[in-house]
Amino acid sequence: IAPLLREAEHARLPLLRAGLVDSLARVLMAPLARALGEKAEQVSLLSGLTASHAGALLTRQLDLLVGADALDEIEGLERWPLLTEPYVLLLPAAAPAPTTVEALEDLARALPLVRFSARSKTGMEVERHLRRLRLDLPRPLEFDTPYGVTSAVLEGAGFAVTTPLCLVEAGLKLDGFACHKLPGPGLTRHLTLIARRQELGRLPREIAAFCRERLAAQRGAVAALVGERLAGEFAVEG
């Protein structure tokens, strides 16, 4: 049995290092630090882009990852689904909600799309979805944090394709703005806890259950931002 697994099964670990996608920092950073602190003498918890954390997990610089990519193409990992949430449109309240792809294209001609950086999993998923819809939209402005995207939209820079938890992370009031369903085929974001297989015993399962509980508690905040209809697509796994 591996030394790390033996320690995880029988005692507190000397060190536990975890990566957290930055769009969950406001919701999970402090409570997850407390939960990990019950499992280890020393905890390192880093926020950032999922891709960076994935590289650190594979090179053993991290022990756990909570991110927006399940890394399905990589062997030797165990995955614990946490939550699925819809992508939504964030628009000025006065702007008509586009109900067709053609209407979305018309909107983008009048109001620029404020993007998530293509370095982020969220940004890549949105770009892939736009290509599926055969939409080639200008790239006037992009950010790698939910706060950057949301604050730019609230300052009048355009509209955004974002998610409920990205809006929670931004921590801004959406006065004068509204969220709408994205037209065309549905697009959702999946959050997953990932660890190297059979190295931490029951710990990943226990931490995943803790994360699900904390994420489920956000449903009220999500509904206040995006409305009950869209909040109905905010689904905790398991």
N, C-alpha and C positions, 0 to 999 in steps of 0.2 A: 504494500500500500504506500502511495506517495506520502512524503513527510507533510506536505501542506494539507492533504486530505485527512491524515491522521490527527493533526492539530485541529482542523475544522470540526472533526467529529467529537473530539474529547475535551477541548479547552479553547479559550480565547486565542485567536491568532495574534502573533506579535505585530503584524502590519497588514492592513487591508486597503487596497488602492482601487478606486472606482472612478469611472468617467460618466458624466451626465450630459446629455444633449442640452445646449444652452436654453432651448425653449421650455425646459422644465425646471430651470434654476429657481424661479420664484416659488413654484409649487412644491418641489421635492428636495432642494438642496439642504435646508436645515433639518427637516425631519429624517431624511435619509442619513445624514451625518450622525444623528442620535441613534438610529437603528444600527448602523454599522459599528458605532462605538460600543454597543453591547456585545459585539462579536469579536472585537479586536482591541488590543492595547493602544494601537496607533492607527489613525484613519487618514488617508489622503483622498480627497474628493475634488475632482476637477471638472469644470464645465467647459464646453466647446463644441466644435463640429463633430458629428458622428464619425466621419471618415478619419479624422485625426485620432479619435479614441479607438477606432477599430485597429489601426496600425499599432497603437500602444498595447492593446490586448494581445495581438498576435506576437509581439516581441517581448511579452511578459513584463511590460512596464505598468500594466493595469491587470487587476484580477477580475473585475466586473465591468460591464458596460450597460448603461440604460440609454438606448438610442432609437433613431428613426429608420434604421436599416437592420434587417434580421441577419444579414451576411449569409444568406442561404447558400451561396456558392462556395463557402469555406467549410471544410471538414474539420472535425475535432472540437466542435463547439456544442454547447447545450443552450437552448433558447426557451425563454418563458414569455409568451405574449402577455402584454399588459393592457393595451387599450387601442381602439380604433376611433378616429375622429374624422369628420368630413372637412374637406377644403371648402372655403366659403369666399364670397366676394365681399370686400369692404369698400363701400361707396359713400359719397356724400348723400345724405338723406333725400336731397332734392333730385338726385339723378334717378331716372327710371331703371328698375331692375331688369337686366336683360334676361329674357326667357328662352332665347335661341342662340345658337352659335353666331349667326349673322348679326344679331343684336349686340352680342359681346364684341364683335369686330367693329361695329359702328361706335360703340362706347369707347373703344381703344383709340379710335381716330380723334375723338374729342377730348379724351382724358387719358393721359399716359398710364401705362402699367408700371407701378413701383414694384420691383422684383426682389426676391431673395437671391443672394449670390449663387451662381452656378457651382460654387465650391461646396454648398450645403446640400444635403439630401432633399430637403424641402424644395430648394431652388431647382434641382435636377428633375424632381417629380413634376413640378409645375411646367417646366420647359417641355418635358416629354409629352405631357397632356396637351399643351398648346400645339405641338407638332401633330399629334393625332387628330386634332380638330382642324388641321391645315391653317393655323393662324401664325403668321410671321409678324410679330409686333416689335416696334422700336424698343431700344434698351436705354432710355435716358437716365435711369437711376436704379441702382441696386444696393442692397445692404446684406450683411451676413448675420444680423441679429433681428429678432422680432420687434424690439424697440425701435430700431432704425426704420424698418418698413412701416410700422404703424404710425410713428410720429410724423414721418414724411407725408403719409396720406392725410393725417389730421391737419397738417400745415398747408394742404391744398395742392400737393405735388402730383396727385393722380388717384388711382384706385389700386387695390391689391388683391391677390389671391393668397389667402392665409388660412390658418386653422384656429379653432377656439382656444386651444392652449397657447398658441403664439400670441393671441390677443390678451389672454390672462398674464402671460409673461411680460408683455409690454407695460402693463399696469397703468394704462391711460383710460380716461373716460371717453366714450365714443359719442359725446354730445354733438348732434348735427350730422351724425353718420349712421349707417345701417348695414347690417349683414344680410346677404341673400344667398340662395342656393346657386351653385355654379351650373350654368346651362350645359346641356350635352351629357355624355356618359358620366356617371358618378366618379369622383376622385376622393380617395381616403388616405389618411396617414396612419401607419401602424407603428406603435411603440413597443419595444421588446427589451427584456433583460437578457444579456448574453454573458456566458462564462466559458472557460475552457472545460471540456467534458471531464467529469469525475475527478476534479481537483479540490472542490470545496464542499463535498458531501451534500447535506441538506440545506446549506446556507443560501445558495441561489434561489431555491424554491421558497424559502422563508422570506427573503428580501423581496422577491417578486410579489408575494402575497401582501406584504406591507405596502409596496408601491401601488398595487391595485386599489387597496383601501384608501390611500391618500388621493389617488386620482379620482376615484368615485366621489370623494367628498367635494370635488370641484364642480360637480354638475350644476349646482345652484349659481355659481359664479359664471359658468359657461352660458347658462340660460339667460342670465341678465345681460350678457354681451351680444349673443347671437339670436336669442329668441327660443321659445320652447320647441318650435318645429325643427330647427336645425340641431338643437340640443338633444333631440330624440335620436340622432345618429351618433351621439357621443357614447360609446359602448365600452365598458370595462370587460376584459376577457376573463374567462375562468369562472 
